[in-house]
Every structure is written in C-alpha cells, then in structure tokens.
Amino acid sequence: MRRIVILLFIFIATVSCEKFLDMELPDKGRKMVLNCFFNNNDTLIVDLSKSVFILDNSNFNPIKKATVNIFENSNLVATCTEFEGGKYKAIGFIPQKEKKYKIEVIQEGDTLTSISTIPPNVPFSIVDTSVYSRDYEPY
C-alpha cells in the first residue's frame, strides 16, 4: 500500500509540473499582407489585409480603398477594383504563362510589391493508372 502511495505521489508530482514563462514580446505594428493566387485561366483576384500581433485573438482586418496595380514586364496592364471588403479584381485581365508580373499596392502612403510568374506546363511522359493491392485493398 505504501508503495502505491509513493508511486501515485511521484506520478502526480511529475505530471502536474508546469512552468509559466512571462515574456515581453515587442509589438512592431501591423503590416500589409497580400494574398493572390493567379493562373492563366481566370481573372486575377488580390486579397489585402493587415497582419495581427501574435498574442492578439482578433481577426484579420481587410484593407479597403487601396490602389492595386498590375505590371507585366514593367508595363502597367491593369488596375484592380475593390469588389468586396479587402478583395480586389483585375476585371478583363487574365495573366499569361512565362511572363513576369508585379503587383503594387499603395494605401495611405505605404507601398507593398510582389513579383511572380506563371511557369510553363510540364509535359507528361508517362501516365500510370494501374491498380495494385496491399493488404487485400485495391489502390
């Protein structure tokens, strides 16, 4: 009985140990965040928001009334219009493969840029659609 009490005490002492770290994390303010997934089959849509502090439980705040310009090889090709809070669409503009695009966002004196390209298609040399079994299950 005494052994059980000692083992129970050791178990409770090791499991219930907790160390609280009180740290001061510097808050360097909010930054603009640009999210954009584009391809050569659809209109380009840009989602703008402000970053959130690591200890903040609030949602991302959309950036409204920004100027969003799209450049193709350093030439202005489209200006996006806001269609929903923080979402901008380049109406009538569809990106092309293997061209370099720069998205430039200007809002209240801050400027954010992002550069990307759509890679060329990768040719398939072999397409394997065979079925195999493992542990009597087809895959």
Secondary structure, 3 states (H helix, E strand, C coil): CHHHHHHHHHHHHHHCCCCCCCCCCCCCCCCEEEEECCCCCCCCEEEEEECCCCCCCCCCEECCCCEEEEEECCEEEEEEEEEECCEEECCCCCCCCCCEEEEEEEECCEEEEEEEECCCCCCCCCCCCCCCEECCEEC
